[in-house]
Amino acid sequence: MSPNSWFSQPVFLPGGDPEAMNEATLAYPGQLGIRFAYIDPPRSVPSGTTGEGTAKAYKLVKTDSTMATAPYDGAVAWFSDQANHVVTTTVATLGRGRIAGVFHNVVTPGYYTCIQVKGLSKVKLTDASANSTGVGEFITGSATNAKAVLVAAGTAADYPALGRGAGMLNIPAREALVDLDVPEVL
């Protein structure tokens, strides 16, 4: 039995890695918007510091061709057309409340990719956000394109949370380890 589980039918991913997908077209267009669980890399020992070997959930999406900032590893994604599963790194398109997930690769704007929506993930923070350990704090999308911000424990979040902080991966680079929990939007 495979270590991977699927919320519905199996998903076809060219190359087999949701964190490396950057495709101009989809072999099966009906799979756009599907959410699925995946262990990357499969059958490996879980790592508490990077999330490798732990179950993660992804969503197959199309990137907006008019993004101001191209996606990169740890970039925050917002919906620009939620009904059609189109995401962007440009926060002003529909606002900070339309959180979609996190990118894990460089994606050509207008192409298809998978964004992570659940599980341990690297997330890029704003420069002002890395003055804490991040542990247990809410992580929300910031007003800066493609970046997130820490919300101190005991403080109400103004916008939907990406998840909870699990620590800082790289303080000078402003990279946090986040336990993502992006709600499913139908």
Z-matrix of the N, CA and C atoms (Angstrom, degrees):
N
C 1 1.450
C 2 1.529 1 109.15
N 3 1.292 2 116.56 1 140.60
C 4 1.464 3 122.29 2 -178.73
C 5 1.524 4 110.72 3 -71.78
N 6 1.345 5 118.10 4 147.44
C 7 1.463 6 120.26 5 177.03
C 8 1.523 7 112.16 6 -76.39
N 9 1.322 8 116.92 7 -9.21
C 10 1.461 9 120.86 8 -178.58
C 11 1.522 10 110.03 9 -92.00
N 12 1.320 11 117.02 10 146.15
C 13 1.454 12 121.03 11 175.90
C 14 1.521 13 108.04 12 -124.26
N 15 1.302 14 116.30 13 155.66
C 16 1.465 15 121.82 14 -175.41
C 17 1.512 16 109.35 15 -126.32
N 18 1.323 17 117.77 16 141.80
C 19 1.452 18 121.51 17 178.35
C 20 1.527 19 109.40 18 -76.82
N 21 1.303 20 118.06 19 -20.04
C 22 1.456 21 123.48 20 177.09
C 23 1.523 22 106.79 21 -149.10
N 24 1.320 23 117.17 22 -146.74
C 25 1.451 24 120.42 23 -179.93
C 26 1.535 25 110.53 24 -61.15
N 27 1.328 26 117.33 25 151.98
C 28 1.465 27 119.56 26 177.26
C 29 1.529 28 112.00 27 -56.73
N 30 1.302 29 115.69 28 150.08
C 31 1.462 30 122.09 29 -177.43
C 32 1.523 31 109.08 30 -103.09
N 33 1.331 32 116.29 31 136.58
C 34 1.460 33 120.32 32 174.93
C 35 1.526 34 108.01 33 -88.52
N 36 1.339 35 115.78 34 119.79
C 37 1.458 36 121.65 35 177.54
C 38 1.522 37 108.61 36 -120.72
N 39 1.321 38 118.61 37 115.75
C 40 1.462 39 119.36 38 176.16
C 41 1.531 40 109.07 39 -57.86
N 42 1.308 41 117.64 40 127.07
C 43 1.457 42 121.74 41 -177.99
C 44 1.524 43 112.98 42 85.83
N 45 1.327 44 118.47 43 -15.66
C 46 1.449 45 122.57 44 175.13
C 47 1.508 46 116.91 45 78.43
N 48 1.322 47 120.13 46 0.13
C 49 1.459 48 122.29 47 -176.53
C 50 1.530 49 109.95 48 -118.28
N 51 1.346 50 118.15 49 113.23
C 52 1.462 51 119.21 50 -179.10
C 53 1.528 52 113.24 51 -64.31
N 54 1.334 53 117.29 52 -23.44
C 55 1.459 54 119.97 53 -178.24
C 56 1.524 55 112.99 54 -85.30
N 57 1.327 56 117.44 55 -0.41
C 58 1.466 57 120.73 56 179.14
C 59 1.526 58 112.32 57 -120.15
N 60 1.312 59 117.94 58 1.21
C 61 1.467 60 121.07 59 -175.06
C 62 1.522 61 111.74 60 -68.75
N 63 1.330 62 116.12 61 132.05
C 64 1.470 63 124.44 62 177.14
C 65 1.524 64 105.66 63 -155.67
N 66 1.332 65 116.64 64 83.73
C 67 1.462 66 122.19 65 -171.11
C 68 1.522 67 111.88 66 -119.48
N 69 1.334 68 116.24 67 138.91
C 70 1.464 69 121.50 68 178.78
C 71 1.526 70 111.71 69 -72.77
N 72 1.338 71 117.37 70 -31.70
C 73 1.462 72 121.96 71 179.58
C 74 1.526 73 109.28 72 -136.54
N 75 1.321 74 114.85 73 164.26
C 76 1.461 75 120.50 74 176.09
C 77 1.523 76 109.32 75 -106.34
N 78 1.322 77 116.84 76 135.92
C 79 1.463 78 121.04 77 176.10
C 80 1.528 79 110.20 78 -65.59
N 81 1.318 80 116.17 79 -33.74
C 82 1.460 81 122.22 80 -179.38
C 83 1.527 82 108.25 81 -129.84
N 84 1.351 83 118.15 82 87.30
C 85 1.469 84 121.31 83 -174.47
C 86 1.527 85 114.52 84 -58.89
N 87 1.330 86 117.63 85 -23.39
C 88 1.459 87 120.76 86 179.28
C 89 1.515 88 113.49 87 -68.15
N 90 1.335 89 117.52 88 -11.44
C 91 1.461 90 120.55 89 179.16
C 92 1.529 91 112.90 90 -85.60
N 93 1.324 92 117.70 91 -7.31
C 94 1.466 93 120.27 92 179.35
C 95 1.527 94 109.58 93 -56.66
N 96 1.323 95 116.91 94 129.48
C 97 1.453 96 122.48 95 178.67
C 98 1.514 97 114.43 96 93.88
N 99 1.332 98 117.76 97 -7.21
C 100 1.462 99 120.33 98 -178.31
C 101 1.526 100 110.31 99 -69.09
N 102 1.327 101 116.66 100 142.68
C 103 1.469 102 123.34 101 174.13
C 104 1.513 103 107.63 102 -107.68
N 105 1.314 104 116.72 103 138.23
C 106 1.456 105 120.28 104 -178.39
C 107 1.520 106 110.06 105 -148.49
N 108 1.333 107 115.31 106 154.90
C 109 1.460 108 121.63 107 178.04
C 110 1.520 109 108.31 108 -97.18
N 111 1.340 110 115.47 109 147.64
C 112 1.460 111 120.95 110 -176.30
C 113 1.521 112 108.58 111 -154.97
N 114 1.302 113 116.92 112 141.70
C 115 1.459 114 121.23 113 174.00
C 116 1.524 115 106.94 114 -106.68
N 117 1.323 116 116.52 115 121.06
C 118 1.461 117 121.00 116 -175.36
C 119 1.524 118 109.28 117 -123.62
N 120 1.307 119 119.70 118 120.60
C 121 1.466 120 126.35 119 -9.02
C 122 1.526 121 110.42 120 -76.84
N 123 1.342 122 116.97 121 150.88
C 124 1.462 123 120.32 122 -179.21
C 125 1.530 124 111.90 123 -60.14
N 126 1.312 125 115.30 124 148.01
C 127 1.469 126 123.87 125 175.28
C 128 1.532 127 113.09 126 54.86
N 129 1.302 128 116.97 127 41.81
C 130 1.458 129 119.78 128 177.77
C 131 1.522 130 109.65 129 -116.23
N 132 1.308 131 116.25 130 163.37
C 133 1.463 132 121.70 131 179.03
C 134 1.529 133 107.89 132 -74.80
N 135 1.337 134 118.51 133 128.02
C 136 1.461 135 120.66 134 -179.27
C 137 1.528 136 112.83 135 -59.07
N 138 1.331 137 115.61 136 141.58
C 139 1.456 138 122.40 137 177.61
C 140 1.521 139 108.28 138 -113.51
N 141 1.315 140 117.52 139 124.23
C 142 1.454 141 121.33 140 179.69
C 143 1.513 142 113.68 141 -76.43
N 144 1.327 143 117.76 142 -12.53
C 145 1.465 144 119.44 143 -176.70
C 146 1.515 145 113.41 144 -98.50
N 147 1.325 146 118.96 145 -23.60
C 148 1.460 147 120.07 146 -178.78
C 149 1.513 148 113.15 147 -123.16
N 150 1.314 149 117.38 148 -14.70
C 151 1.448 150 120.19 149 -178.28
C 152 1.513 151 113.26 150 88.48
N 153 1.340 152 117.59 151 -3.24
C 154 1.464 153 119.92 152 179.51
C 155 1.521 154 109.43 153 -63.51
N 156 1.319 155 115.90 154 138.85
C 157 1.447 156 121.53 155 178.52
C 158 1.519 157 114.12 156 82.39
N 159 1.333 158 118.27 157 -0.57
C 160 1.458 159 121.76 158 177.14
C 161 1.522 160 109.42 159 -103.66
N 162 1.320 161 116.38 160 154.86
C 163 1.465 162 120.70 161 179.39
C 164 1.522 163 110.18 162 -67.16
N 165 1.309 164 114.85 163 135.76
C 166 1.463 165 122.14 164 176.77
C 167 1.523 166 107.11 165 -133.41
N 168 1.326 167 117.29 166 157.25
C 169 1.461 168 121.11 167 175.93
C 170 1.518 169 108.51 168 -117.02
N 171 1.316 170 114.85 169 142.49
C 172 1.464 171 122.77 170 -177.92
C 173 1.517 172 110.16 171 -127.98
N 174 1.317 173 115.53 172 162.50
C 175 1.471 174 122.64 173 174.88
C 176 1.520 175 107.08 174 -129.87
N 177 1.332 176 116.83 175 131.33
C 178 1.458 177 122.69 176 177.90
C 179 1.523 178 108.01 177 -83.00
N 180 1.338 179 116.92 178 120.03
C 181 1.464 180 122.10 179 -173.23
C 182 1.529 181 111.17 180 -135.48
N 183 1.317 182 114.34 181 167.94
C 184 1.467 183 121.69 182 170.81
C 185 1.524 184 106.54 183 -107.85
N 186 1.333 185 116.68 184 140.20
C 187 1.463 186 119.62 185 178.24
C 188 1.529 187 109.69 186 -90.05
N 189 1.307 188 115.36 187 146.99
C 190 1.456 189 122.39 188 179.45
C 191 1.526 190 109.10 189 -69.60
N 192 1.316 191 116.77 190 132.26
C 193 1.470 192 120.26 191 -177.52
C 194 1.524 193 112.42 192 -75.61
N 195 1.335 194 118.30 193 -9.03
C 196 1.465 195 121.16 194 -176.95
C 197 1.526 196 113.43 195 -108.89
N 198 1.351 197 117.62 196 21.91
C 199 1.465 198 120.49 197 -178.84
C 200 1.529 199 111.42 198 -62.49
N 201 1.333 200 116.04 199 140.63
C 202 1.459 201 120.66 200 176.96
C 203 1.526 202 111.20 201 -77.66
N 204 1.346 203 117.25 202 -30.58
C 205 1.461 204 122.90 203 179.97
C 206 1.517 205 108.25 204 -122.28
N 207 1.325 206 117.28 205 123.86
C 208 1.467 207 120.28 206 178.43
C 209 1.528 208 109.51 207 -68.20
N 210 1.341 209 118.19 208 143.59
C 211 1.470 210 121.16 209 179.31
C 212 1.526 211 112.38 210 -61.89
N 213 1.331 212 115.74 211 150.87
C 214 1.463 213 123.65 212 176.92
C 215 1.522 214 107.82 213 -148.45
N 216 1.321 215 117.72 214 172.59
C 217 1.457 216 122.37 215 -178.61
C 218 1.524 217 110.30 216 -62.95
N 219 1.330 218 116.44 217 116.83
C 220 1.460 219 121.78 218 179.91
C 221 1.513 220 114.25 219 96.94
N 222 1.336 221 118.31 220 -0.55
C 223 1.466 222 121.58 221 -179.49
C 224 1.528 223 110.42 222 -74.57
N 225 1.322 224 115.80 223 139.44
C 226 1.458 225 122.15 224 179.16
C 227 1.524 226 109.24 225 -78.94
N 228 1.350 227 115.53 226 139.50
C 229 1.463 228 121.78 227 177.68
C 230 1.523 229 110.01 228 -111.93
N 231 1.324 230 116.45 229 136.55
C 232 1.457 231 123.77 230 172.87
C 233 1.524 232 107.85 231 -118.13
N 234 1.321 233 116.88 232 154.51
C 235 1.464 234 119.72 233 175.07
C 236 1.521 235 109.52 234 -73.91
N 237 1.338 236 116.51 235 136.09
C 238 1.460 237 120.45 236 169.29
C 239 1.528 238 109.01 237 -108.16
N 240 1.333 239 118.15 238 -21.90
C 241 1.460 240 124.50 239 173.12
C 242 1.522 241 106.07 240 -149.34
N 243 1.318 242 114.90 241 89.66
C 244 1.459 243 120.93 242 -173.15
C 245 1.523 244 112.53 243 -62.52
N 246 1.317 245 118.60 244 -40.41
C 247 1.465 246 122.21 245 -177.80
C 248 1.521 247 112.37 246 -63.43
N 249 1.323 248 117.07 247 -29.44
C 250 1.459 249 121.56 248 -178.43
C 251 1.530 250 112.79 249 -106.82
N 252 1.337 251 117.37 250 10.96
C 253 1.469 252 123.70 251 175.44
C 254 1.527 253 112.38 252 60.04
N 255 1.320 254 116.35 253 41.73
C 256 1.465 255 122.38 254 178.00
C 257 1.523 256 107.79 255 -102.90
N 258 1.349 257 116.31 256 129.45
C 259 1.462 258 120.98 257 -177.85
C 260 1.525 259 110.77 258 -121.57
N 261 1.322 260 114.36 259 161.46
C 262 1.460 261 121.85 260 -177.99
C 263 1.528 262 109.90 261 -144.46
N 264 1.309 263 116.01 262 163.76
C 265 1.467 264 121.18 263 171.09
C 266 1.525 265 110.04 264 -97.41
N 267 1.326 266 117.09 265 -4.81
C 268 1.465 267 122.44 266 -177.52
C 269 1.522 268 109.11 267 -86.16
N 270 1.313 269 116.86 268 106.49
C 271 1.461 270 122.34 269 -174.13
C 272 1.525 271 112.37 270 -63.79
N 273 1.319 272 119.29 271 -31.94
C 274 1.463 273 122.02 272 -174.69
C 275 1.525 274 113.69 273 -74.67
N 276 1.321 275 119.01 274 -10.00
C 277 1.461 276 120.60 275 -177.34
C 278 1.525 277 110.88 276 -57.23
N 279 1.312 278 119.23 277 -57.16
C 280 1.471 279 122.72 278 176.46
C 281 1.521 280 112.27 279 -125.19
N 282 1.316 281 118.17 280 -1.59
C 283 1.456 282 121.39 281 176.74
C 284 1.516 283 113.92 282 102.58
N 285 1.331 284 114.28 283 166.94
C 286 1.471 285 122.39 284 -174.70
C 287 1.518 286 113.37 285 -68.23
N 288 1.314 287 118.80 286 -16.83
C 289 1.457 288 121.73 287 -178.73
C 290 1.521 289 114.13 288 -78.22
N 291 1.320 290 118.45 289 -8.69
C 292 1.470 291 122.50 290 -176.65
C 293 1.522 292 111.88 291 -99.56
N 294 1.309 293 117.73 292 47.15
C 295 1.462 294 122.63 293 -177.57
C 296 1.531 295 109.83 294 -63.23
N 297 1.339 296 117.00 295 137.28
C 298 1.466 297 121.10 296 -176.75
C 299 1.523 298 112.87 297 -118.31
N 300 1.341 299 118.68 298 -36.88
C 301 1.460 300 121.46 299 -177.65
C 302 1.521 301 111.18 300 158.87
N 303 1.339 302 115.69 301 -153.46
C 304 1.463 303 121.76 302 -176.42
C 305 1.521 304 109.94 303 -134.81
N 306 1.325 305 116.16 304 133.31
C 307 1.464 306 122.65 305 174.94
C 308 1.528 307 109.80 306 -78.00
N 309 1.343 308 116.17 307 152.49
C 310 1.462 309 120.34 308 175.96
C 311 1.514 310 113.02 309 -130.05
N 312 1.307 311 117.39 310 15.97
C 313 1.456 312 119.93 311 178.20
C 314 1.529 313 109.32 312 -158.42
N 315 1.305 314 114.86 313 167.70
C 316 1.459 315 121.02 314 173.79
C 317 1.519 316 106.30 315 -78.09
N 318 1.320 317 116.54 316 123.60
C 319 1.462 318 121.98 317 -176.81
C 320 1.521 319 108.86 318 -122.29
N 321 1.311 320 116.11 319 136.47
C 322 1.461 321 121.39 320 175.47
C 323 1.525 322 108.47 321 -71.18
N 324 1.336 323 118.84 322 124.75
C 325 1.467 324 119.79 323 178.53
C 326 1.534 325 110.76 324 -53.99
N 327 1.340 326 115.32 325 133.96
C 328 1.463 327 121.97 326 -177.94
C 329 1.520 328 113.55 327 94.11
N 330 1.338 329 117.63 328 -5.97
C 331 1.465 330 122.53 329 -179.71
C 332 1.531 331 110.53 330 -94.97
N 333 1.320 332 115.43 331 171.81
C 334 1.460 333 123.06 332 179.06
C 335 1.525 334 109.89 333 -97.77
N 336 1.336 335 114.91 334 144.85
C 337 1.458 336 121.02 335 178.59
C 338 1.522 337 109.06 336 -157.68
N 339 1.309 338 116.44 337 -179.16
C 340 1.467 339 122.30 338 173.82
C 341 1.523 340 108.10 339 -115.15
N 342 1.321 341 116.31 340 135.97
C 343 1.456 342 121.70 341 173.61
C 344 1.519 343 107.62 342 -110.31
N 345 1.333 344 116.51 343 146.50
C 346 1.455 345 120.27 344 179.17
C 347 1.518 346 109.49 345 -83.40
N 348 1.355 347 115.72 346 137.80
C 349 1.459 348 120.62 347 -179.24
C 350 1.527 349 113.39 348 -122.38
N 351 1.336 350 118.22 349 -17.12
C 352 1.471 351 121.96 350 178.75
C 353 1.522 352 109.75 351 -145.63
N 354 1.343 353 116.01 352 152.11
C 355 1.457 354 121.86 353 177.85
C 356 1.523 355 112.25 354 100.36
N 357 1.337 356 115.94 355 175.74
C 358 1.466 357 120.79 356 -179.96
C 359 1.517 358 111.13 357 -68.64
N 360 1.334 359 115.95 358 134.44
C 361 1.461 360 121.36 359 -175.18
C 362 1.519 361 111.33 360 -150.65
N 363 1.321 362 115.57 361 147.57
C 364 1.463 363 120.86 362 169.63
C 365 1.525 364 107.65 363 -78.77
N 366 1.343 365 116.43 364 134.66
C 367 1.459 366 122.42 365 178.09
C 368 1.517 367 108.32 366 -133.60
N 369 1.318 368 115.95 367 133.55
C 370 1.468 369 122.29 368 179.03
C 371 1.525 370 109.34 369 -82.55
N 372 1.346 371 115.86 370 127.84
C 373 1.459 372 122.31 371 -179.35
C 374 1.522 373 111.59 372 -102.66
N 375 1.325 374 115.35 373 162.88
C 376 1.460 375 120.19 374 172.38
C 377 1.524 376 108.20 375 -68.93
N 378 1.299 377 117.66 376 160.92
C 379 1.468 378 121.82 377 -178.39
C 380 1.527 379 112.38 378 -59.17
N 381 1.320 380 117.86 379 -34.93
C 382 1.463 381 121.22 380 -176.97
C 383 1.524 382 112.68 381 -77.47
N 384 1.328 383 118.43 382 -10.23
C 385 1.463 384 121.59 383 -172.77
C 386 1.515 385 115.31 384 -87.94
N 387 1.298 386 119.32 385 -11.92
C 388 1.464 387 120.05 386 -171.43
C 389 1.522 388 114.03 387 -94.92
N 390 1.314 389 117.60 388 28.61
C 391 1.459 390 120.22 389 179.77
C 392 1.520 391 112.00 390 -96.11
N 393 1.315 392 117.06 391 21.37
C 394 1.452 393 122.67 392 -176.06
C 395 1.522 394 108.28 393 -143.01
N 396 1.321 395 116.69 394 170.45
C 397 1.470 396 119.72 395 174.97
C 398 1.520 397 109.99 396 -76.53
N 399 1.325 398 117.65 397 -23.05
C 400 1.452 399 121.77 398 -179.88
C 401 1.514 400 113.86 399 81.11
N 402 1.312 401 117.90 400 -8.83
C 403 1.464 402 120.78 401 -175.27
C 404 1.532 403 110.44 402 -67.57
N 405 1.321 404 115.98 403 124.10
C 406 1.455 405 121.92 404 176.98
C 407 1.513 406 115.27 405 78.23
N 408 1.312 407 118.42 406 -3.56
C 409 1.459 408 120.78 407 -179.78
C 410 1.522 409 110.09 408 -85.49
N 411 1.328 410 116.18 409 150.49
C 412 1.457 411 119.96 410 175.62
C 413 1.521 412 108.78 411 -72.79
N 414 1.322 413 116.07 412 143.31
C 415 1.453 414 122.10 413 176.09
C 416 1.528 415 106.11 414 -115.58
N 417 1.335 416 117.42 415 120.72
C 418 1.461 417 121.80 416 179.21
C 419 1.520 418 109.10 417 -122.91
N 420 1.315 419 115.85 418 164.21
C 421 1.461 420 120.23 419 174.74
C 422 1.517 421 109.53 420 -66.74
N 423 1.329 422 116.48 421 142.61
C 424 1.470 423 119.95 422 -179.14
C 425 1.522 424 109.93 423 -97.78
N 426 1.309 425 116.48 424 -179.90
C 427 1.461 426 121.91 425 175.67
C 428 1.524 427 111.28 426 -82.21
N 429 1.345 428 116.83 427 -2.48
C 430 1.464 429 122.83 428 177.98
C 431 1.523 430 108.70 429 -95.64
N 432 1.322 431 117.32 430 130.55
C 433 1.456 432 121.59 431 179.99
C 434 1.517 433 111.76 432 -50.72
N 435 1.336 434 116.58 433 132.91
C 436 1.462 435 125.89 434 172.61
C 437 1.527 436 114.98 435 69.58
N 438 1.328 437 119.18 436 7.58
C 439 1.470 438 120.34 437 -176.31
C 440 1.519 439 111.99 438 -123.27
N 441 1.328 440 114.18 439 160.60
C 442 1.465 441 122.06 440 179.08
C 443 1.518 442 109.56 441 -115.12
N 444 1.331 443 115.25 442 173.29
C 445 1.449 444 121.68 443 -179.77
C 446 1.532 445 108.93 444 -139.66
N 447 1.332 446 116.62 445 146.90
C 448 1.464 447 121.91 446 175.50
C 449 1.519 448 109.43 447 -82.69
N 450 1.326 449 116.16 448 139.98
C 451 1.462 450 121.67 449 172.75
C 452 1.515 451 105.83 450 -115.12
N 453 1.301 452 116.94 451 116.84
C 454 1.469 453 122.03 452 -174.31
C 455 1.522 454 111.94 453 -55.76
N 456 1.324 455 115.18 454 144.74
C 457 1.462 456 121.22 455 177.18
C 458 1.526 457 109.22 456 -56.14
N 459 1.326 458 116.35 457 137.44
C 460 1.455 459 121.33 458 -178.95
C 461 1.515 460 113.42 459 87.73
N 462 1.331 461 117.65 460 -3.70
C 463 1.461 462 122.36 461 178.54
C 464 1.516 463 108.42 462 -106.67
N 465 1.318 464 116.57 463 135.35
C 466 1.462 465 120.21 464 179.35
C 467 1.525 466 110.19 465 -71.32
N 468 1.327 467 116.38 466 135.47
C 469 1.470 468 121.47 467 177.30
C 470 1.525 469 108.87 468 -79.00
N 471 1.333 470 116.89 469 134.29
C 472 1.459 471 121.79 470 179.02
C 473 1.532 472 112.05 471 -79.61
N 474 1.322 473 117.12 472 -22.14
C 475 1.454 474 122.46 473 -175.60
C 476 1.521 475 109.56 474 -132.10
N 477 1.333 476 118.19 475 161.83
C 478 1.471 477 120.10 476 179.07
C 479 1.523 478 111.25 477 -56.37
N 480 1.319 479 115.48 478 141.12
C 481 1.465 480 120.66 479 -178.23
C 482 1.517 481 111.24 480 -84.50
N 483 1.336 482 115.03 481 144.20
C 484 1.468 483 121.08 482 168.97
C 485 1.519 484 109.31 483 -72.43
N 486 1.327 485 116.27 484 -35.07
C 487 1.455 486 122.23 485 -178.46
C 488 1.520 487 110.05 486 165.53
N 489 1.350 488 115.34 487 -158.13
C 490 1.459 489 121.76 488 -179.36
C 491 1.518 490 110.28 489 -112.62
N 492 1.307 491 115.68 490 143.45
C 493 1.454 492 120.66 491 178.55
C 494 1.516 493 111.34 492 -68.38
N 495 1.333 494 116.08 493 138.16
C 496 1.464 495 121.77 494 177.48
C 497 1.526 496 110.50 495 -116.18
N 498 1.342 497 117.22 496 4.97
C 499 1.458 498 121.71 497 178.89
C 500 1.512 499 111.48 498 134.53
N 501 1.320 500 115.54 499 171.93
C 502 1.461 501 120.98 500 177.72
C 503 1.521 502 108.75 501 -97.85
N 504 1.321 503 117.02 502 131.44
C 505 1.463 504 121.52 503 176.38
C 506 1.516 505 110.83 504 -85.33
N 507 1.336 506 115.87 505 -43.01
C 508 1.453 507 121.59 506 -175.67
C 509 1.524 508 107.82 507 -150.85
N 510 1.328 509 116.90 508 98.18
C 511 1.465 510 120.52 509 -176.04
C 512 1.532 511 112.17 510 -62.46
N 513 1.363 512 120.84 511 -47.74
C 514 1.468 513 119.00 512 179.80
C 515 1.534 514 113.04 513 -60.23
N 516 1.339 515 117.71 514 -32.99
C 517 1.468 516 120.87 515 179.81
C 518 1.527 517 111.73 516 -87.81
N 519 1.337 518 117.56 517 -2.00
C 520 1.469 519 123.09 518 -179.94
C 521 1.527 520 111.80 519 59.10
N 522 1.338 521 116.50 520 48.80
C 523 1.456 522 122.27 521 179.49
C 524 1.524 523 109.71 522 -115.07
N 525 1.334 524 115.41 523 124.28
C 526 1.460 525 121.47 524 179.95
C 527 1.521 526 110.32 525 -110.29
N 528 1.323 527 115.42 526 151.96
C 529 1.455 528 121.56 527 170.75
C 530 1.529 529 105.58 528 -93.76
N 531 1.325 530 115.46 529 122.20
C 532 1.461 531 120.87 530 -174.16
C 533 1.519 532 109.78 531 -124.13
N 534 1.334 533 116.10 532 136.33
C 535 1.460 534 121.36 533 172.07
C 536 1.525 535 105.78 534 -87.17
N 537 1.337 536 115.32 535 93.77
C 538 1.468 537 121.02 536 -175.17
C 539 1.524 538 111.33 537 -66.58
N 540 1.330 539 114.86 538 144.63
C 541 1.456 540 121.90 539 175.15
C 542 1.524 541 107.55 540 -153.44
N 543 1.330 542 116.12 541 67.13
C 544 1.468 543 121.58 542 -178.81
C 545 1.529 544 107.46 543 -81.74
N 546 1.334 545 117.73 544 123.92
C 547 1.460 546 119.32 545 -177.59
C 548 1.528 547 111.76 546 -64.02
N 549 1.331 548 114.61 547 146.83
C 550 1.465 549 119.57 548 177.23
C 551 1.510 550 109.04 549 -74.56
N 552 1.312 551 115.93 550 133.56
C 553 1.454 552 122.10 551 179.56
C 554 1.519 553 107.52 552 -116.29
N 555 1.306 554 116.32 553 124.16
C 556 1.466 555 119.87 554 -178.42
C 557 1.503 556 111.71 555 -95.35
